[in-house]
Amino acid sequence: MAQVTLPEKPLCVVHGKGQLAASHALTVGLEAVTLSTVSLTGLHELTGFYIGARGFSTMPVGKSGRFVILDDPKWVARFINRMGIQSEFTAAELVSFLSTQTRRSLLTSHLLVAFENEPDSLAPLKLEEDVIATTVRQYTNLLEWTESSAAAVLALQNGVSVATIHNRLRIAREKGILEKPGSGKRTL
């Protein structure tokens, strides 16, 4: 298996009423903005993906390009009003447009920041979740967002071994929390 490294954090993340927007600097003077909404089950849904000239989002960037987090529901609403609502799509639909490295840089880093900064509305869910359920929720979300090395990414993010993540997933399958992969699928 190829070595997996965690993607760099976005330059800026803005929270707004269960939504999260993240801005990433791309090469050749471009910027990408991803938007997501979190459900009460804790799954993050991709609700917007925009690419434009660097600075088009008007997101603030910290000094020296450092990571910034803002709580500003009005910014997210203003951005959506300015850019327009996109028709529904899934992360899988971006596969044909973005390389694996770019998807990891944009989508996986967005999710990892979202996992670290989940809204207070998820507090009841998080109180009921054990480490197995949290791992399953995050693993499932990473897979839905096309992360091909979800277990390795979670291991790095949580400071545990990949074997630990695989063991948690095995326990979840034994408990019926997570489906077993079908015939011909890679198993953990």
C-alpha positions, 0 to 999 in steps of 0.5 A: 500500500502506498504511503498516505500523508494527511493533506494540508489544512485549508487556508480558511474554514467558516462555520454557519448554521450546520454548514462548513465552508473551506478555502484551499489555495491551488496552483496557478493562482486558483482557489477552491471552495468546498461547502458541506452540511452536517446531518443529525446523524453526523454525516457530512454532505458535500453541498458545493464545490467552486473553483475561481481566481485566488481570492474570489471567495473573499475568505480571510486568510491568516498571516503567512497563509496560516489556517483560520477558523471563523464562526460567521453564518452570514458569510456562508449565506452571502457566499451562496447568494453570490455564487448561486446554489448548485444542483445536487451532486456527490463527491463521486461525481468529481472523480473524473475531474480531479486527481486522487491527490487533488481530491485528497487535498480538497475533499479529505482535508475538508472532512478532517477539519469538519470532524475536528469542528463539529457543531454543538448540534451533534453533542447528543450524538457524540455523547452516545457514540463510542470510539467504534461508532465514531470510527465507523461514522468517519470512515463511512463519510470518508469513503462516500467522499471518495477517499480510497485510503480511509482507514490510513487517513483516520489512523494518521488523524487519530494518532493510532495504527492502521491495524487499530482502525481495521480492528475497530471496523472488524468489531463494527462488522461483527456487531452489525454496525457496518456492512461486510464488503460484498464478494470481490470487494477489498476487505479490511 
